[in-house]
Amino acid sequence: MSVDKVKEYLKQFGLSDRVMEFDQSSATVDLAAEAVGVEPDRIAKTLSFQDGEGCLLIVAAGKHRIDNPKFKKQFSKKAKMLSADDALRLTGHAVGGVCPFALPEGVKVYLDESLKVYETIYPAAGSDSSAVRLTPEELFESAGAIGWIDVCKL
C-alpha cells in the first residue's frame, strides 16, 4: 500500500516510473544494494529521529553513520532514533521502507552531503522491497528537503 502512495506522490515530479519493486527484501543497505545492483553507498537510507513530539528524517549514503557531535551541533539536541512503532506512526512507512516521500505534514527532511558524490542514488519507495532511482537534485526536490547538512561519518 505504501509503495502505491509513494508512486502517486512521485507523479507530480514525473518520477513514478522510476520506482522499482523487488521479489527480495531491500530492508537493509546491503540487501537494497544487492537488489538494485549497486554499491551500498548509493543506497540513500532514510534515518528517523525524534524531534519534540514529531520526527525529522535524514537521508544519507548507505554505509555512512550519524556522527553524534555533528548531529548535536546541527540540531542542538542528542540524536535519538525512533522506535519501529514510532517510525511507522510518525512517517507512515514501516522500518525497512521509511523514505522521504508521501509523508505526513510537519515531517522535516534533510539530506546529508554524503549523497552528493553520486550521479544516481536509490532511496526506498515505501516498502522493504522497493527503491527509486534519482539524482541527488531530484531527491532534494521531490522530498521537499529543508537543506543539505553534514552530520555523518564513514
Contacts in CASP RR format, 6 or more apart in sequence:
PFRMAT RR
TARGET T0000
AUTHOR 0000-0000-0000
METHOD contacts of the structure
MODEL  1
MSVDKVKEYLKQFGLSDRVMEFDQSSATVDLAAEAVGVEPDRIAKTLSFQ
DGEGCLLIVAAGKHRIDNPKFKKQFSKKAKMLSADDALRLTGHAVGGVCP
FALPEGVKVYLDESLKVYETIYPAAGSDSSAVRLTPEELFESAGAIGWID
VCKL
2 92 0 8 1.000
2 93 0 8 1.000
2 94 0 8 1.000
2 97 0 8 1.000
2 102 0 8 1.000
2 126 0 8 1.000
2 127 0 8 1.000
3 19 0 8 1.000
3 21 0 8 1.000
3 125 0 8 1.000
3 126 0 8 1.000
3 127 0 8 1.000
3 130 0 8 1.000
5 102 0 8 1.000
5 126 0 8 1.000
6 19 0 8 1.000
6 99 0 8 1.000
6 101 0 8 1.000
6 102 0 8 1.000
6 125 0 8 1.000
6 126 0 8 1.000
6 130 0 8 1.000
6 132 0 8 1.000
7 16 0 8 1.000
7 19 0 8 1.000
7 125 0 8 1.000
8 16 0 8 1.000
8 102 0 8 1.000
9 101 0 8 1.000
9 102 0 8 1.000
10 16 0 8 1.000
10 18 0 8 1.000
10 19 0 8 1.000
10 101 0 8 1.000
10 125 0 8 1.000
10 132 0 8 1.000
10 142 0 8 1.000
13 138 0 8 1.000
13 141 0 8 1.000
13 142 0 8 1.000
15 132 0 8 1.000
15 134 0 8 1.000
15 138 0 8 1.000
15 142 0 8 1.000
18 132 0 8 1.000
18 133 0 8 1.000
18 134 0 8 1.000
19 125 0 8 1.000
19 130 0 8 1.000
19 131 0 8 1.000
19 132 0 8 1.000
20 35 0 8 1.000
20 36 0 8 1.000
20 125 0 8 1.000
20 130 0 8 1.000
20 131 0 8 1.000
20 132 0 8 1.000
20 133 0 8 1.000
21 125 0 8 1.000
21 127 0 8 1.000
21 129 0 8 1.000
21 130 0 8 1.000
22 35 0 8 1.000
22 129 0 8 1.000
22 130 0 8 1.000
22 131 0 8 1.000
23 129 0 8 1.000
24 31 0 8 1.000
24 34 0 8 1.000
24 35 0 8 1.000
24 129 0 8 1.000
25 31 0 8 1.000
25 35 0 8 1.000
25 128 0 8 1.000
25 129 0 8 1.000
26 32 0 8 1.000
26 35 0 8 1.000
26 36 0 8 1.000
26 96 0 8 1.000
26 124 0 8 1.000
26 128 0 8 1.000
26 129 0 8 1.000
26 130 0 8 1.000
26 131 0 8 1.000
27 95 0 8 1.000
27 96 0 8 1.000
27 97 0 8 1.000
27 128 0 8 1.000
27 129 0 8 1.000
28 96 0 8 1.000
29 40 0 8 1.000
29 43 0 8 1.000
29 45 0 8 1.000
29 62 0 8 1.000
29 63 0 8 1.000
30 40 0 8 1.000
32 40 0 8 1.000
32 43 0 8 1.000
32 122 0 8 1.000
32 124 0 8 1.000
32 131 0 8 1.000
33 39 0 8 1.000
33 40 0 8 1.000
33 42 0 8 1.000
33 43 0 8 1.000
35 129 0 8 1.000
35 131 0 8 1.000
36 42 0 8 1.000
36 43 0 8 1.000
36 122 0 8 1.000
36 131 0 8 1.000
38 122 0 8 1.000
40 62 0 8 1.000
40 63 0 8 1.000
41 61 0 8 1.000
41 62 0 8 1.000
41 63 0 8 1.000
41 64 0 8 1.000
41 114 0 8 1.000
41 118 0 8 1.000
42 61 0 8 1.000
42 62 0 8 1.000
42 118 0 8 1.000
42 120 0 8 1.000
42 121 0 8 1.000
42 122 0 8 1.000
43 61 0 8 1.000
43 62 0 8 1.000
43 121 0 8 1.000
43 122 0 8 1.000
43 123 0 8 1.000
43 131 0 8 1.000
44 59 0 8 1.000
44 60 0 8 1.000
44 61 0 8 1.000
44 62 0 8 1.000
44 115 0 8 1.000
44 121 0 8 1.000
44 122 0 8 1.000
44 123 0 8 1.000
44 134 0 8 1.000
44 139 0 8 1.000
45 59 0 8 1.000
45 60 0 8 1.000
45 61 0 8 1.000
45 62 0 8 1.000
45 123 0 8 1.000
45 124 0 8 1.000
46 57 0 8 1.000
46 58 0 8 1.000
46 59 0 8 1.000
46 97 0 8 1.000
46 98 0 8 1.000
46 99 0 8 1.000
46 100 0 8 1.000
46 123 0 8 1.000
46 124 0 8 1.000
47 57 0 8 1.000
47 58 0 8 1.000
47 59 0 8 1.000
47 60 0 8 1.000
47 66 0 8 1.000
47 81 0 8 1.000
48 55 0 8 1.000
48 56 0 8 1.000
48 57 0 8 1.000
48 81 0 8 1.000
48 82 0 8 1.000
48 86 0 8 1.000
48 87 0 8 1.000
48 90 0 8 1.000
48 91 0 8 1.000
48 98 0 8 1.000
49 55 0 8 1.000
49 56 0 8 1.000
49 57 0 8 1.000
49 58 0 8 1.000
49 79 0 8 1.000
49 80 0 8 1.000
49 81 0 8 1.000
49 82 0 8 1.000
50 80 0 8 1.000
50 81 0 8 1.000
50 82 0 8 1.000
50 86 0 8 1.000
51 75 0 8 1.000
51 108 0 8 1.000
54 90 0 8 1.000
54 106 0 8 1.000
54 107 0 8 1.000
55 82 0 8 1.000
55 86 0 8 1.000
55 87 0 8 1.000
55 90 0 8 1.000
55 91 0 8 1.000
55 107 0 8 1.000
55 108 0 8 1.000
56 75 0 8 1.000
56 107 0 8 1.000
56 108 0 8 1.000
56 109 0 8 1.000
56 110 0 8 1.000
57 91 0 8 1.000
57 98 0 8 1.000
57 100 0 8 1.000
57 103 0 8 1.000
57 107 0 8 1.000
57 108 0 8 1.000
57 109 0 8 1.000
57 110 0 8 1.000
58 66 0 8 1.000
58 109 0 8 1.000
58 110 0 8 1.000
58 111 0 8 1.000
58 112 0 8 1.000
58 149 0 8 1.000
58 151 0 8 1.000
59 100 0 8 1.000
59 109 0 8 1.000
59 110 0 8 1.000
59 111 0 8 1.000
59 112 0 8 1.000
59 115 0 8 1.000
59 123 0 8 1.000
59 139 0 8 1.000
59 143 0 8 1.000
59 145 0 8 1.000
60 66 0 8 1.000
60 111 0 8 1.000
60 112 0 8 1.000
60 114 0 8 1.000
60 115 0 8 1.000
60 151 0 8 1.000
60 152 0 8 1.000
61 112 0 8 1.000
61 114 0 8 1.000
61 115 0 8 1.000
61 117 0 8 1.000
61 118 0 8 1.000
61 121 0 8 1.000
61 152 0 8 1.000
62 114 0 8 1.000
63 154 0 8 1.000
64 112 0 8 1.000
64 114 0 8 1.000
64 152 0 8 1.000
64 153 0 8 1.000
64 154 0 8 1.000
65 152 0 8 1.000
65 153 0 8 1.000
65 154 0 8 1.000
66 79 0 8 1.000
66 151 0 8 1.000
66 152 0 8 1.000
66 153 0 8 1.000
67 151 0 8 1.000
67 152 0 8 1.000
67 153 0 8 1.000
68 78 0 8 1.000
68 79 0 8 1.000
70 150 0 8 1.000
70 151 0 8 1.000
70 152 0 8 1.000
70 153 0 8 1.000
71 78 0 8 1.000
71 79 0 8 1.000
71 151 0 8 1.000
72 78 0 8 1.000
72 79 0 8 1.000
74 149 0 8 1.000
74 150 0 8 1.000
74 151 0 8 1.000
82 90 0 8 1.000
84 94 0 8 1.000
84 95 0 8 1.000
87 93 0 8 1.000
87 94 0 8 1.000
87 95 0 8 1.000
87 98 0 8 1.000
88 94 0 8 1.000
88 95 0 8 1.000
90 104 0 8 1.000
90 107 0 8 1.000
91 98 0 8 1.000
91 103 0 8 1.000
91 104 0 8 1.000
91 107 0 8 1.000
92 102 0 8 1.000
92 103 0 8 1.000
92 104 0 8 1.000
93 99 0 8 1.000
93 124 0 8 1.000
93 126 0 8 1.000
94 127 0 8 1.000
94 128 0 8 1.000
95 128 0 8 1.000
96 124 0 8 1.000
96 127 0 8 1.000
96 128 0 8 1.000
97 124 0 8 1.000
97 125 0 8 1.000
97 126 0 8 1.000
97 127 0 8 1.000
97 128 0 8 1.000
97 130 0 8 1.000
98 124 0 8 1.000
98 126 0 8 1.000
99 123 0 8 1.000
99 124 0 8 1.000
99 125 0 8 1.000
99 126 0 8 1.000
99 132 0 8 1.000
100 109 0 8 1.000
100 123 0 8 1.000
100 139 0 8 1.000
100 142 0 8 1.000
100 143 0 8 1.000
100 144 0 8 1.000
100 145 0 8 1.000
101 123 0 8 1.000
101 125 0 8 1.000
101 126 0 8 1.000
101 132 0 8 1.000
101 142 0 8 1.000
101 143 0 8 1.000
102 126 0 8 1.000
103 109 0 8 1.000
108 146 0 8 1.000
109 143 0 8 1.000
109 144 0 8 1.000
109 145 0 8 1.000
109 146 0 8 1.000
110 145 0 8 1.000
110 146 0 8 1.000
110 147 0 8 1.000
110 148 0 8 1.000
110 149 0 8 1.000
110 151 0 8 1.000
111 136 0 8 1.000
111 139 0 8 1.000
111 140 0 8 1.000
111 143 0 8 1.000
111 145 0 8 1.000
111 147 0 8 1.000
111 148 0 8 1.000
111 149 0 8 1.000
112 148 0 8 1.000
112 149 0 8 1.000
112 150 0 8 1.000
112 151 0 8 1.000
112 152 0 8 1.000
113 148 0 8 1.000
113 149 0 8 1.000
113 150 0 8 1.000
113 152 0 8 1.000
114 152 0 8 1.000
114 154 0 8 1.000
115 121 0 8 1.000
115 136 0 8 1.000
115 139 0 8 1.000
116 136 0 8 1.000
116 148 0 8 1.000
118 136 0 8 1.000
119 135 0 8 1.000
120 133 0 8 1.000
120 134 0 8 1.000
120 135 0 8 1.000
121 133 0 8 1.000
121 134 0 8 1.000
121 135 0 8 1.000
121 136 0 8 1.000
121 139 0 8 1.000
122 131 0 8 1.000
122 132 0 8 1.000
122 133 0 8 1.000
122 134 0 8 1.000
123 131 0 8 1.000
123 132 0 8 1.000
123 134 0 8 1.000
123 139 0 8 1.000
124 130 0 8 1.000
124 131 0 8 1.000
124 132 0 8 1.000
125 131 0 8 1.000
125 132 0 8 1.000
134 142 0 8 1.000
139 145 0 8 1.000
140 147 0 8 1.000
140 148 0 8 1.000
END
